[in-house]
Amino acid sequence: MSLPSLKRVPRSQAEWDEMHFKHYWDHRRINDIIKQKTGSLVLMPPLYPIVGNRYTTQNSYWHNYLHELMNALSHDTQFDFLHTDLSTRDGQETFISDNYKNHYAFHSLVGF
């Protein structure tokens, strides 16, 4: 997983699909590290696929949950992923920026 691939705002549906897939796999890897560090069982929710580039209420809830787990270890800012709206460019840019910040903080903490 290439962390920089989560930093760039996709321009096409194909790029969004690729980003969502890489994002999902990064969360899987992060959850494995959380399990190792805490010894707790961490649920990997159904975060993928994101159909039509739309986060459902369920997708948003689970994504927010995963970031809460990450941020509990990295002590990073918790952003609002409960109201993810990818229908506008502003919403897309906010999502990419906030999501990347949390992933970056966690990657920096664990050194991958």
URCOR-V916984 format. One record per residue. N is the residue number from 0. PHI is phi as a letter, one per 20 degrees, with the letter a starting at -180 (* if undefined). OMEGA is omega in degrees with one decimal (* if undefined). Layout:
{{N,PHI,OMEGA} {N,PHI,OMEGA}}
This chain:
{{0,*,179.2} {1,d,-179.8} {2,g,178.3} {3,g,178.5} {4,f,176.9} {5,e,-175.2} {6,e,-174.8} {7,e,177.3} {8,f,179.6} {9,f,-178.2} {10,d,-177.7} {11,c,178.5} {12,f,178.6} {13,f,178.1} {14,f,176.6} {15,f,179.7} {16,g,178.6} {17,f,179.8} {18,f,-179.8} {19,f,178.8} {20,f,179.3} {21,f,178.1} {22,f,178.0} {23,g,-178.4} {24,f,175.5} {25,f,176.9} {26,f,177.3} {27,f,179.6} {28,f,178.0} {29,f,179.4} {30,f,176.7} {31,f,179.2} {32,f,177.3} {33,f,177.3} {34,g,-179.3} {35,f,-175.0} {36,f,-174.5} {37,d,-176.6} {38,m,-178.4} {39,e,175.4} {40,f,-178.2} {41,d,179.8} {42,f,172.2} {43,d,-174.9} {44,f,179.6} {45,f,-177.4} {46,e,-176.3} {47,c,8.0} {48,e,171.4} {49,e,-172.9} {50,e,176.9} {51,m,179.3} {52,m,179.1} {53,c,174.2} {54,e,173.5} {55,f,175.7} {56,g,179.5} {57,f,177.4} {58,g,-177.9} {59,f,179.7} {60,f,-177.0} {61,f,178.2} {62,f,177.7} {63,f,178.2} {64,g,180.0} {65,f,178.5} {66,f,174.8} {67,f,177.7} {68,f,179.5} {69,g,-173.7} {70,f,175.5} {71,f,177.8} {72,e,-175.5} {73,e,-178.1} {74,m,178.5} {75,e,178.9} {76,f,174.8} {77,e,176.8} {78,e,179.8} {79,e,174.3} {80,d,178.0} {81,f,-177.2} {82,c,-179.2} {83,f,178.8} {84,c,-179.1} {85,e,-177.1} {86,e,179.2} {87,c,178.4} {88,f,177.1} {89,g,178.6} {90,f,178.9} {91,f,-178.6} {92,f,178.1} {93,f,179.2} {94,g,-178.2} {95,f,-178.0} {96,f,-177.7} {97,f,180.0} {98,f,-179.6} {99,f,-179.0} {100,g,179.7} {101,f,178.7} {102,f,179.5} {103,f,-179.6} {104,f,179.9} {105,f,178.2} {106,g,-180.0} {107,f,-179.9} {108,f,-174.5} {109,e,174.8} {110,m,172.9} {111,c,*}}
